[in-house]
Amino acid sequence: MSLEFWIIQVPGWALFFYLLVAQCSAALSYRLGVRMGTQEPAETVGEIGVAFWKGYAFADLVFYTPVLGVALYGHASGADWALFALAAVLGITVYWPIACLRTIVAARDAAGWQLPKERDYWIVLPAITAWGVLALSLLWP
């Protein structure tokens, strides 16, 4: 297996399992996500912030996480369709952290919004975006 293969697979599966535990469980029980520390409590981000995070968690549950897992499996097994599935899910991988970061910036002065761990978002989300861009570039013919 090539280095490119491992650059896609290892972070991809790490992200998949993180999403499965942190986001998908929070989509089923937002309170559980808050207790695990993977979601922000209403006291710090307000009801609109909670609605925003619930939206991403639900989208991760019903679409992004399953497609990521299927695409990574297809890529690992050499399936013909895997390139298209992986390219699609990597596009989402680049898009959603950028959307989240922009929302965080836009919400800074909003009433009821207080994000004490904002620095963590600025570490993790650009790293996810960078991996998505790198993995997409590795798929480019």
N, C-alpha and C positions, 0 to 999 in steps of 0.2 A: 504494500500500500504506500502511496506517495505522501509526502509531507502535506500537500494540498488537501488530500483526503482527511487527514487527521486534524488539520486546521478547521475544517468544516464540521467534522463529526464530534470531536471532544467538547468544544464550547457549545455546539448545538444541542447535544444531549444534556449537558449541564443546565442550559437554559430551559430545555424541555422539562426536566425534573423540578427545577425551581418553580416554573410556572404551574406545574401540576400541584405542587404542595402549596405554594403561596397564593397564586391567583385563582386557580380553579376551586380550591377549598373556600376562599373568600367569596367567590361568586355564589356558593351555596350557603355560606354563613359569614356575613361581613363581620360580625362580632368576633368570630373565630380568627379572622384575618387581623383584626385589631389586637386580640390577645397574643397572637403569634408575632406581632410587630411588623407585619407585612402590609398593613393598611393603616390609614390615618384615622384617628377617632374624630367624631363629629365636633367635639369640643375644640379641635385645632383647625379643622378645615371647613366647618360649617356644613349645612345640609347639601348645598350645591357641590361642595368638594366631595362629600360622600357619594353623591349621585354620579359624579365624574368617575371616581375610582371604581364604583360598582359597575359602571358601563364598560370600562376596560376589563375588569375581571370577568364579566359575563361574556364579552367578545372573545376573551382568551379561552374560556371554558368551551364555548360552542363552535369556535372556528380555529383560532390561531394555534392553540396547543395541539389539537388533534392533527391539523395539517402539518405542523412542524414535525411531529412524531412520524407521520406517514412519509413525509418527504425525506427525513433523515434515514428512515428504514430503507426507502427506495434507493437512495443514494448509496447506502452501505451495501445493498444487495446488487447494485448495478442495473436496476430496472430502467427500461427505455424512457418511461414517463417521469423519472425522478428529476431530471434536469428542469423540466417545466414546473413541477410542484415545488422544488427547492428554490428556484428563482422567484416564484410568486411569494412564498413564505419569507424569503429573505428581503423582498421589497417591503413587506409589512414590518419586518424586523428593523429596517432602517426608518420607516415612517413613524411608528408609534412612539418610540422614545423622543423623537424630535417634537411630535405633537404634545407629549406630556411636559417636556421641558418648557415649551413655549407657553403652555397653560400655566405652569408654575410661575413663570415670569409675569404673565398678564394678571395673575391673581394676587400678587404680592400685596397690593394695597386694598384688596377687596375686604369689605366688612366680614368679620368672622373667619378670615383665612389667616392661619398662623402655622407655618410649616417649620417646626424646630429642627428637623433633620434634612433641610433642603440640600445641604452639602452632599449628603449621601446620594441624592438623586443626580447631582452633577458629577459624581464619580461613576456610578453604575450605568446610567442611561447612555452617556457618550461611549462607554466601553461596549455596550450592546450594539449601538449604532456602528461603531468602528468594525466590530466583528461582522456585522451584516454587510457592510460595504466591502470588506476584505473577501468574505466568502462569495459575494456576488462577482467580484473581479476574478476570483479563481475559477468560476464557472464559465466566464467569458471565453469564447473560442479563440 
